């Protein structure tokens, strides 16, 4: 027989709670077998702790002494999102002592990434989404293991990489060049290493900072190869060249840069352009010096219009000449340990 106690709220009544759980996203109704009562859950809040699958919760409440627990309308969902463990990076054939990088799939800001590159790996272990400068000091089949943890959930994956003894770290040696009779630059280099499907990229710069692509030279099969390239359009003055060895795994090696000066035998070390001049003069130093260069500009009456100092190792400067008078301009170039010489420009309006 049911109690005759009223189950309507009264002043000072103490509620009793019961939480139910389900792993199926279905509406709750009394007697639904998909909803399981949680023992010892008589509390206004409930923390289920770690769970393995997405779970749904609903809270029921009654006044002490009542038989039924009317359910609330809100169903709380606690989702379990499995982390993704995927490794991106080269698997081979790689080379002993060559450096590579590996990256995991991004699992969000709460993810923790733990890497193991094996006993011959450098580094052997690491943390983070991306690991740079990974190498192996012995040939063979090596295993990379990645563990990803997100909010207490953990997943692991691994890949194997083939490392070959391809002569150690790739190098480009005996890189040099010269200016031929046609004022072209002939480059030549040697590579003792063989890499599958590799190419060489030639680049040129006038300042040693910004390099511009010039050509791609296919790699030759073999352990010991020589390569050549002819630059038929070099800049007057100093040209800086370098060569990159590139394969499917990325940049394998970069040569030290070399500097080659292109100028006629009797050509001055300074050129000025344009000529005639109107508003601006460009002064270009063809060969780097360790001391400054002084330029004095005079009009036809011998009055000095301007004096410019080009600091050591500077390649070029621009001079504003828009207010100079029209007519011939005599330029004296003075450089330490060189004989002073003069050039003539024509100023126009």
MIKOLKOL-963978 format. One record per residue (C-alpha): x, y, z. Coordinates in pm, 1 decimal. Layout:
+----------+----------+----------+
:       xx :       yy :       zz :
+----------+----------+----------+
:        X :        Y :        Z :
...
+----------+----------+----------+
! end
This chain:
+----------+----------+----------+
:       xx :       yy :       zz :
+----------+----------+----------+
:      0.0 :      0.0 :      0.0 :
:    137.8 :    341.2 :    -96.2 :
:    197.1 :    602.4 :    168.7 :
:    -62.8 :    868.0 :    196.4 :
:    207.5 :   1134.4 :    241.0 :
:    156.1 :   1422.1 :     -4.9 :
:    424.7 :   1432.4 :   -273.9 :
:    368.7 :   1795.4 :   -358.5 :
:    644.3 :   2035.5 :   -243.9 :
:    598.3 :   2171.8 :    104.9 :
:    786.4 :   2425.1 :    312.2 :
:   1112.3 :   2279.5 :    444.5 :
:   1097.0 :   1957.2 :    246.2 :
:   1423.1 :   1778.0 :    168.4 :
:   1452.2 :   1640.0 :   -186.7 :
:   1589.5 :   1299.8 :   -263.7 :
:   1775.1 :   1250.9 :   -593.0 :
:   1839.0 :    962.1 :   -826.1 :
:   2059.3 :    986.0 :  -1136.0 :
:   2012.9 :    756.7 :  -1433.6 :
:   2250.9 :    686.7 :  -1722.0 :
:   2219.0 :    555.5 :  -2075.5 :
:   2461.6 :    491.5 :  -2361.1 :
:   2178.4 :    533.2 :  -2612.0 :
:   2047.4 :    875.9 :  -2710.1 :
:   1675.1 :    813.3 :  -2638.9 :
:   1410.0 :   1017.4 :  -2454.2 :
:   1347.3 :    916.1 :  -2093.9 :
:   1015.3 :    778.6 :  -1975.7 :
:    941.9 :    579.2 :  -1659.4 :
:   1028.2 :    215.8 :  -1704.3 :
:   1248.6 :    268.0 :  -2011.8 :
:   1498.6 :    -23.3 :  -1986.9 :
:   1770.1 :    178.4 :  -2166.0 :
:   1805.9 :    406.4 :  -1860.9 :
:   1998.2 :    253.7 :  -1571.9 :
:   1971.7 :    390.1 :  -1215.5 :
:   2308.1 :    487.3 :  -1066.1 :
:   2355.3 :    354.3 :   -710.6 :
:   2440.6 :    601.4 :   -433.8 :
:   2361.8 :    902.1 :   -651.5 :
:   2142.3 :   1091.9 :   -401.0 :
:   2301.3 :   1433.0 :   -463.4 :
:   2205.3 :   1746.9 :   -658.1 :
:   2521.2 :   1711.2 :   -872.0 :
:   2689.3 :   1399.4 :  -1004.2 :
:   3040.8 :   1346.6 :  -1139.1 :
:   3065.7 :   1013.0 :  -1321.0 :
:   3445.0 :   1015.9 :  -1347.7 :
:   3624.4 :    867.7 :  -1648.7 :
:   3403.1 :    699.9 :  -1906.5 :
:   3485.5 :    502.5 :  -2217.5 :
:   3189.1 :    593.9 :  -2440.6 :
:   2956.1 :    887.4 :  -2480.7 :
:   2697.1 :    866.0 :  -2202.5 :
:   2368.7 :   1047.1 :  -2128.4 :
:   2251.9 :   1142.0 :  -1777.8 :
:   1921.7 :   1259.3 :  -1629.2 :
:   1838.3 :   1362.8 :  -1275.7 :
:   1520.5 :   1260.2 :  -1094.1 :
:   1398.0 :   1408.1 :   -765.8 :
:   1126.6 :   1335.7 :   -509.1 :
:   1020.7 :   1452.4 :   -165.7 :
:   1123.0 :   1219.2 :    112.6 :
:    854.4 :    957.6 :    167.6 :
:    728.7 :    960.2 :   -193.0 :
:    733.2 :    653.5 :   -410.5 :
:    814.0 :    801.2 :   -752.9 :
:   1109.7 :   1007.0 :   -879.6 :
:    974.4 :   1248.5 :  -1142.2 :
:   1244.8 :   1309.1 :  -1403.3 :
:   1368.4 :   1651.7 :  -1504.9 :
:   1343.0 :   1751.4 :  -1868.5 :
:   1714.9 :   1819.0 :  -1923.7 :
:   1937.4 :   1533.3 :  -2037.8 :
:   2309.9 :   1592.5 :  -1982.4 :
:   2546.7 :   1449.1 :  -2241.9 :
:   2907.4 :   1366.7 :  -2162.2 :
:   3081.0 :   1300.6 :  -2493.4 :
:   3388.2 :   1089.2 :  -2548.6 :
:   3587.9 :   1202.0 :  -2851.2 :
:   3861.7 :    958.1 :  -2940.8 :
:   4192.1 :   1130.6 :  -3018.4 :
:   4342.1 :   1072.6 :  -3359.7 :
:   4698.2 :    942.6 :  -3380.1 :
:   4835.9 :    985.3 :  -3730.5 :
:   5201.3 :   1046.7 :  -3820.3 :
:   5303.4 :   1259.0 :  -4118.9 :
:   5661.2 :   1241.6 :  -4240.6 :
:   5902.6 :   1050.2 :  -4464.5 :
:   5933.7 :    673.8 :  -4428.0 :
:   6225.2 :    611.2 :  -4661.2 :
:   6454.4 :    526.1 :  -4796.2 :
:   6619.0 :    777.5 :  -4560.8 :
:   6987.6 :    826.5 :  -4487.4 :
:   7195.8 :    785.8 :  -4173.9 :
:   7261.8 :   1115.1 :  -3991.3 :
:   7028.5 :   1308.7 :  -4222.2 :
:   6765.5 :   1522.1 :  -4045.8 :
:   6389.2 :   1500.0 :  -4106.9 :
:   6072.6 :   1626.3 :  -3937.2 :
:   5753.4 :   1449.9 :  -3826.2 :
:   5411.0 :   1586.7 :  -3738.7 :
:   5099.1 :   1448.5 :  -3568.3 :
:   4737.1 :   1528.8 :  -3654.4 :
:   4616.4 :   1827.6 :  -3455.0 :
:   4387.0 :   1713.1 :  -3171.3 :
:   4322.4 :   2055.2 :  -3022.4 :
:   4474.5 :   2260.4 :  -2740.9 :
:   4430.4 :   1993.5 :  -2470.3 :
:   4617.3 :   1722.1 :  -2656.8 :
:   4947.7 :   1582.0 :  -2531.1 :
:   5182.4 :   1424.2 :  -2787.6 :
:   5457.5 :   1182.4 :  -2683.5 :
:   5707.0 :   1053.1 :  -2941.4 :
:   5955.6 :    766.5 :  -2933.6 :
:   6207.4 :    738.8 :  -3218.6 :
:   6386.1 :    430.3 :  -3088.4 :
:   6730.9 :    373.4 :  -2934.6 :
:   6914.3 :    495.1 :  -3246.5 :
:   6698.1 :    802.3 :  -3288.9 :
:   6811.1 :   1156.4 :  -3223.2 :
:   6625.1 :   1259.6 :  -3020.2 :
:   6511.0 :    927.4 :  -2876.9 :
:   6195.0 :   1083.5 :  -2728.6 :
:   6016.2 :   1413.8 :  -2775.8 :
:   5692.5 :   1597.0 :  -2704.1 :
:   5480.2 :   1827.4 :  -2914.2 :
:   5274.0 :   1837.2 :  -3231.1 :
:   5582.5 :   1871.5 :  -3455.2 :
:   5932.5 :   1732.1 :  -3401.0 :
:   6214.5 :   1878.4 :  -3613.3 :
:   6572.1 :   1759.5 :  -3671.2 :
:   6503.7 :   1385.9 :  -3630.4 :
:   6782.0 :   1151.7 :  -3743.1 :
:   6909.3 :    796.0 :  -3692.2 :
:   7273.3 :    700.4 :  -3639.9 :
:   7247.5 :    345.4 :  -3776.7 :
:   7096.0 :    189.2 :  -4090.4 :
:   6803.0 :    -47.9 :  -4068.9 :
:   6430.1 :    -52.9 :  -4001.9 :
:   6338.8 :    185.9 :  -3719.0 :
:   6003.4 :    236.4 :  -3544.8 :
:   5843.4 :    569.6 :  -3461.5 :
:   5576.4 :    551.7 :  -3190.7 :
:   5328.9 :    830.1 :  -3116.1 :
:   5093.4 :    845.7 :  -2817.0 :
:   4818.2 :   1109.9 :  -2815.9 :
:   4625.4 :   1184.1 :  -2495.8 :
:   4318.5 :   1409.0 :  -2483.3 :
:   4119.2 :   1458.8 :  -2161.6 :
:   4227.6 :   1123.8 :  -2019.0 :
:   4171.9 :    929.8 :  -2342.4 :
:   4483.2 :    780.0 :  -2498.4 :
:   4556.4 :    633.4 :  -2839.7 :
:   4881.6 :    504.0 :  -2985.8 :
:   5013.8 :    444.7 :  -3335.9 :
:   5347.1 :    363.1 :  -3495.1 :
:   5519.5 :    359.4 :  -3833.5 :
:   5843.9 :    211.3 :  -3955.9 :
:   6111.2 :    398.4 :  -4150.3 :
:   6387.5 :    251.3 :  -4362.9 :
:   6727.3 :    413.6 :  -4304.4 :
:   7011.9 :    338.2 :  -4544.0 :
:   7385.8 :    394.1 :  -4510.8 :
:   7405.1 :    642.5 :  -4798.5 :
:   7740.6 :    786.6 :  -4708.2 :
:   7635.0 :    990.0 :  -4408.8 :
:   7515.3 :   1347.6 :  -4420.0 :
:   7470.4 :   1476.8 :  -4773.2 :
:   7717.6 :   1738.0 :  -4889.1 :
:   7787.8 :   1955.0 :  -5188.9 :
:   8161.6 :   2011.7 :  -5213.0 :
:   8417.4 :   2168.5 :  -5444.9 :
:   8160.3 :   2429.7 :  -5547.5 :
:   8324.1 :   2699.1 :  -5756.9 :
:   8287.9 :   2919.3 :  -6060.9 :
:   8458.2 :   3155.3 :  -6302.8 :
:   8375.4 :   3421.0 :  -6560.3 :
:   8438.5 :   3309.5 :  -6918.8 :
:   8533.2 :   3519.6 :  -7222.6 :
:   8167.1 :   3592.1 :  -7299.5 :
:   8113.2 :   3726.5 :  -6944.1 :
:   7899.3 :   3426.2 :  -6852.8 :
:   7946.9 :   3255.7 :  -6516.1 :
:   8036.6 :   2885.7 :  -6530.2 :
:   7953.7 :   2699.0 :  -6207.8 :
:   8076.1 :   2352.2 :  -6114.0 :
:   8020.3 :   2133.2 :  -5807.7 :
:   8068.2 :   1780.4 :  -5684.3 :
:   7842.0 :   1554.7 :  -5476.1 :
:   7972.5 :   1226.5 :  -5334.6 :
:   7626.6 :   1111.3 :  -5224.2 :
:   7356.0 :    935.8 :  -5418.6 :
:   6993.6 :   1014.0 :  -5337.7 :
:   6697.1 :    863.6 :  -5521.5 :
:   6500.5 :   1110.2 :  -5737.3 :
:   6698.1 :   1417.4 :  -5634.9 :
:   6767.1 :   1746.7 :  -5812.4 :
:   6995.3 :   2044.6 :  -5763.7 :
:   6854.4 :   2398.1 :  -5756.4 :
:   7086.9 :   2686.9 :  -5842.3 :
:   7013.6 :   3025.8 :  -5680.9 :
:   7171.7 :   3371.1 :  -5716.3 :
:   7181.6 :   3679.2 :  -5495.1 :
:   7334.7 :   4026.6 :  -5505.8 :
:   7330.5 :   4079.8 :  -5128.9 :
:   7372.3 :   3728.9 :  -4984.1 :
:   7029.0 :   3749.3 :  -4819.2 :
:   6761.7 :   3726.5 :  -5088.4 :
:   6834.9 :   3440.3 :  -5329.8 :
:   6655.7 :   3407.6 :  -5664.3 :
:   6594.6 :   3079.8 :  -5847.1 :
:   6808.1 :   3026.0 :  -6157.4 :
:   6779.3 :   2663.7 :  -6269.3 :
:   6706.3 :   2301.0 :  -6175.9 :
:   6968.9 :   2039.3 :  -6260.6 :
:   6862.9 :   1670.3 :  -6247.5 :
:   7067.8 :   1446.0 :  -6021.4 :
:   7280.4 :   1172.7 :  -6176.0 :
:   7268.3 :    809.5 :  -6066.8 :
:   7596.3 :    712.6 :  -5910.1 :
:   7798.9 :    756.7 :  -5596.1 :
:   8034.5 :   1026.3 :  -5726.0 :
:   7908.0 :   1291.9 :  -5968.7 :
:   8009.5 :   1630.8 :  -6107.1 :
:   7758.2 :   1896.3 :  -6213.8 :
:   7779.7 :   2219.4 :  -6413.6 :
:   7561.3 :   2520.0 :  -6483.9 :
:   7620.2 :   2833.4 :  -6692.9 :
:   7459.0 :   3163.2 :  -6594.7 :
:   7436.1 :   3363.1 :  -6919.1 :
:   7269.9 :   3666.8 :  -6759.9 :
:   7471.8 :   3754.1 :  -6448.7 :
:   7457.4 :   4097.1 :  -6292.6 :
:   7745.7 :   4333.4 :  -6342.6 :
:   7955.2 :   4327.0 :  -6030.4 :
:   7931.8 :   4079.7 :  -5747.6 :
:   7708.1 :   3773.8 :  -5786.1 :
:   7655.1 :   3528.9 :  -5500.0 :
:   7560.4 :   3171.0 :  -5587.6 :
:   7450.9 :   2865.5 :  -5391.0 :
:   7318.1 :   2516.3 :  -5475.5 :
:   7052.8 :   2312.2 :  -5292.8 :
:   7019.2 :   1934.1 :  -5309.6 :
:   6647.3 :   1846.1 :  -5294.5 :
:   6478.0 :   1505.8 :  -5288.7 :
:   6129.3 :   1378.0 :  -5208.3 :
:   6210.1 :   1424.0 :  -4839.3 :
:   6287.4 :   1795.8 :  -4885.0 :
:   6614.2 :   1991.9 :  -4877.7 :
:   6900.2 :   1749.8 :  -4816.5 :
:   7197.2 :   1989.1 :  -4834.0 :
:   7288.6 :   2350.4 :  -4916.8 :
:   7629.6 :   2450.5 :  -5047.2 :
:   7830.5 :   2734.4 :  -4893.9 :
:   7774.9 :   3048.9 :  -5105.7 :
:   8045.3 :   3164.4 :  -5345.6 :
:   8103.6 :   3520.9 :  -5470.1 :
:   8194.4 :   3589.8 :  -5832.0 :
:   8262.0 :   3939.3 :  -5969.1 :
:   8153.8 :   4001.5 :  -6327.2 :
:   8323.8 :   4298.9 :  -6495.2 :
:   8546.9 :   4377.7 :  -6790.8 :
:   8918.5 :   4375.6 :  -6724.8 :
:   8948.4 :   4752.6 :  -6766.0 :
:   8609.1 :   4826.4 :  -6611.1 :
:   8590.5 :   5060.5 :  -6314.5 :
:   8479.2 :   4921.9 :  -5978.3 :
:   8189.0 :   5170.5 :  -5962.2 :
:   7908.8 :   5218.4 :  -6214.0 :
:   7649.1 :   5496.2 :  -6209.5 :
:   7318.1 :   5487.0 :  -6392.8 :
:   7110.2 :   5599.3 :  -6569.5 :
:   7294.9 :   5836.8 :  -6799.3 :
:   7156.7 :   6092.3 :  -6876.2 :
:   7025.4 :   6151.3 :  -6522.3 :
:   6711.6 :   6337.6 :  -6420.8 :
:   6596.5 :   6293.7 :  -6060.5 :
:   6800.3 :   6007.1 :  -5911.9 :
:   7136.8 :   5838.3 :  -5957.2 :
:   7209.4 :   5479.1 :  -5860.9 :
:   7564.9 :   5407.3 :  -5753.7 :
:   7664.4 :   5040.2 :  -5764.6 :
:   7986.1 :   4896.1 :  -5625.4 :
:   8090.8 :   4604.2 :  -5842.6 :
:   8335.1 :   4445.7 :  -5599.7 :
:   8300.6 :   4450.4 :  -5221.2 :
:   8560.1 :   4655.9 :  -5036.7 :
:   8659.5 :   4669.4 :  -4672.8 :
:   8685.3 :   5049.7 :  -4683.8 :
:   8440.4 :   5320.7 :  -4783.5 :
:   8411.5 :   5475.5 :  -5130.3 :
:   8389.1 :   5854.6 :  -5175.9 :
:   8218.7 :   6017.7 :  -5473.6 :
:   8242.6 :   6391.1 :  -5546.7 :
:   8001.9 :   6544.8 :  -5801.0 :
:   8094.2 :   6876.4 :  -5979.3 :
:   7916.8 :   7090.5 :  -6238.1 :
:   8080.5 :   7238.4 :  -6549.6 :
:   8204.8 :   7539.1 :  -6347.8 :
:   8383.2 :   7321.3 :  -6093.2 :
:   8128.2 :   7374.6 :  -5814.6 :
:   8072.7 :   7072.1 :  -5599.3 :
:   7710.3 :   6958.4 :  -5620.1 :
:   7723.8 :   6666.1 :  -5380.9 :
:   7954.7 :   6438.7 :  -5187.0 :
:   7856.5 :   6078.0 :  -5112.0 :
:   8024.1 :   5818.4 :  -4889.0 :
:   7942.0 :   5453.8 :  -4959.8 :
:   8018.6 :   5243.8 :  -4655.1 :
:   8230.4 :   4929.5 :  -4675.0 :
:   8044.2 :   4617.6 :  -4795.6 :
:   7747.9 :   4822.2 :  -4924.3 :
:   7638.2 :   4724.4 :  -5273.5 :
:   7453.4 :   5032.7 :  -5390.2 :
:   7308.2 :   5370.0 :  -5291.6 :
:   7062.0 :   5612.4 :  -5450.2 :
:   7129.7 :   5986.1 :  -5470.7 :
:   6864.8 :   6254.1 :  -5517.7 :
:   6974.5 :   6494.7 :  -5794.3 :
:   6646.9 :   6654.7 :  -5903.2 :
:   6761.2 :   7010.3 :  -5814.8 :
:   7100.5 :   6994.8 :  -5982.4 :
:   7149.5 :   7225.1 :  -6282.1 :
:   7135.1 :   7087.1 :  -6632.9 :
:   7457.9 :   7005.6 :  -6808.7 :
:   7759.4 :   6780.0 :  -6766.6 :
:   7839.5 :   6639.0 :  -6421.7 :
:   8191.3 :   6526.2 :  -6339.7 :
:   8217.0 :   6244.5 :  -6082.6 :
:   8541.1 :   6166.1 :  -5901.8 :
:   8560.0 :   5820.8 :  -5747.2 :
:   8807.1 :   5777.3 :  -5461.8 :
:   8876.9 :   5436.1 :  -5307.6 :
:   9157.7 :   5335.7 :  -5074.6 :
:   9451.3 :   5160.8 :  -5242.7 :
:   9304.5 :   5243.1 :  -5584.1 :
:   9389.3 :   5521.7 :  -5819.7 :
:   9118.0 :   5795.2 :  -5829.9 :
:   8927.5 :   5810.2 :  -6154.5 :
:   8649.0 :   6023.0 :  -6301.0 :
:   8324.3 :   5961.2 :  -6486.6 :
:   8103.2 :   6200.2 :  -6676.5 :
:   7723.9 :   6210.5 :  -6654.8 :
:   7471.1 :   6435.0 :  -6830.6 :
:   7201.8 :   6606.4 :  -6620.1 :
:   6868.6 :   6685.9 :  -6786.7 :
:   6556.2 :   6855.2 :  -6661.5 :
+----------+----------+----------+
! end
